[in-house]
Amino acid sequence: MQIRRQHTLTAALAFAPLLALPAVAQAAIVANPTPSPQCGDNKAFFNPTLPPDISLPVGFKASVFAAGLNAPTGIAFRGDADNFEVYVLESGHGLPSICNDETLQPGGEFATNNPFTPDILVYNKNGKLIRGPLGKPTSMGGGFQPEGPAIDIAFVRGFDGGRLFATDSNQATHAHNGQNNSSRIVIVNPMTGQVTPFITGLPTGDHPTEQLAFKGGWIYWSQGSTTNSGVVGRDNGGGQNQQDIPCQDIVLSDNVFDSGGGVKTSGYSPFGTQRPGATVKAFESASHSTRHIRRMRSSPSRGATGMATRYASLPTSIP
């Protein structure tokens, strides 16, 4: 955040993702809190007192605003240059491994202090934590989804506030747990952290950009390609994750791609499906809610390259 009157960049965030931090803010070797024996050597040197190494224009400087965050992915501000709040979205984790499995933590995946599940921390203008963690997953719902990742957070009216929106999913990237089409846009109560689903059933994949923008009473939501190359392979949840979804009709090449074990797959197709030269209709395999959004306004993807970031929108009354 640039406060022009002070010529200072104050929103620099230092973080040691997914590590058990020392009680005091000082340099230390910190360890992963996962109890699994194979994670005992999962350690890192963390020094929150080091100045940020950021290249800035002449006349500006950077300072640490908050430290000790767990995989922060989004930030939102409410207020003005003299009095503001900073909302930081912690994803919990993205790439899954035995050493960041939220289900293995003491108290389980719904523990309020689980470092591997999403939440929101709220700071005042001096970098003091004033609320949070907000939105922690619960067994009854009303929070973020435990697998994550949670990606973005934004107020409808920017610094002037309004409703607070966020995005999340329930399928950590590159893994499969039966949660295709688990991505959501949610509304978050900025005081209590209550999470209310706004749109559900959005595509989930390996590149969940899931960023938000607001303009003219519309919400814009982005999603990166659900695979790495436009082809579902064994690197996509063992082949169980969903295929890419084109935003316009495309014609496939005659190529099929060999995943080994006798399995060959065409682009923009389920794992093991071969359809060389086929026409893939726009939004094929998208959930109903995604189709509904994209019909009204969308930008075309880059066809069969699988390198699209697709923005969708929907008309809604946004107070």
C-alpha positions, 0 to 999 in steps of 0.5 A, a space after each residue: 500500500 502506497 501512502 503518498 503523504 509519507 512516501 513509505 511502502 508499509 504493506 510488506 509482509 514477511 512469512 515463514 510458511 507452515 512452520 512453528 514460529 518461535 515465541 519472540 520475533 527473532 532469528 531462529 531455526 523453525 520446524 514444521 509442526 507435523 508430527 510425522 517422523 519423516 518431517 523431522 528435518 523439515 526446517 528453515 532459517 527464519 529471521 523476521 528482523 531482516 529488512 525487505 529486499 525490494 527494489 523501489 523507486 527513489 524516495 520510497 522505502 519498505 518495512 516489515 508490516 507483519 511477520 510469521 504468516 502461513 502462506 499468505 495469498 491475498 490482501 485487502 484494505 479498508 479505511 484511509 491513509 490515516 486509519 485503515 485495517 489490513 485483511 490478510 488471507 492465509 491459504 494454509 497450504 497449496 501443494 500437498 505433501 505428508 508434511 503439510 497435511 491438515 488432517 495430521 495436526 493435533 486437534 484435526 483439520 478443524 482445529 482453530 490453530 491448525 496452520 495448514 487450513 485457510 483463515 483471515 488475519 486482520 491488522 490495524 494500521 500499526 501492524 498489530 493483530 486485532 482480529 483473527 484467525 477468522 473463517 477457520 474451517 469447521 465441521 458444520 460449515 461456515 468457514 473456508 474449505 479445509 483442503 484449500 487453497 484459498 486464493 483471493 480476498 477483496 472488498 467490493 468498494 475497495 478502501 471504502 469497504 462494502 461486502 468482503 468476498 474471498 475465493 477458495 476450493 477444497 482440492 489442494 493443487 495436484 492432488 485428488 480427493 473427489 473435490 472437482 468443481 469445488 471452487 467457490 466465491 464466498 462472502 466473509 463477515 469482516 467482524 465474525 469471520 462467518 463464511 457464506 457461499 455466494 457461488 459454488 461448483 466452479 472449476 478446480 484444477 492445478 492453477 487456481 488463480 481465482 482472483 476477484 475484481 469488481 466493476 459496474 455491478 459485476 464480479 469478475 472471477 478468474 481461473 487458470 488452466 486446470 491441467 499443466 498442458 491442456 491434457 489430463 495426465 497422471 500428474 493431475 491427481 493420478 488422472 482423476 482431476 477435471 479436464 480444461 474448459 475452453 471458453 469458445 468452441 475449439 477443434 482438437 488436433 489429431 494428437 493423443 498423448 501417452 500417459 503410459 500403461 496403455 492410456 492415451 488422452 486427447 486434449 480438453 478431454 477426460 483421462 483416457 478419452 481419445 477423440 482426435 479432430 473432435 470439436 469441443 464446445 465452449 464450457 464442455 464439462 463445466 458445472 451448471 453455475 459456471 456455464 451460467 456465468 460464462 454465457 453472460 460474459 467471458 473472454 476466450 481462452 487461447 484454444 488448445 494450448 491450455 494456457 488460459 486465464 478465464 475471467 467470468 462475470 455475473 450481474 448482481 446487486 452489490 451493496 
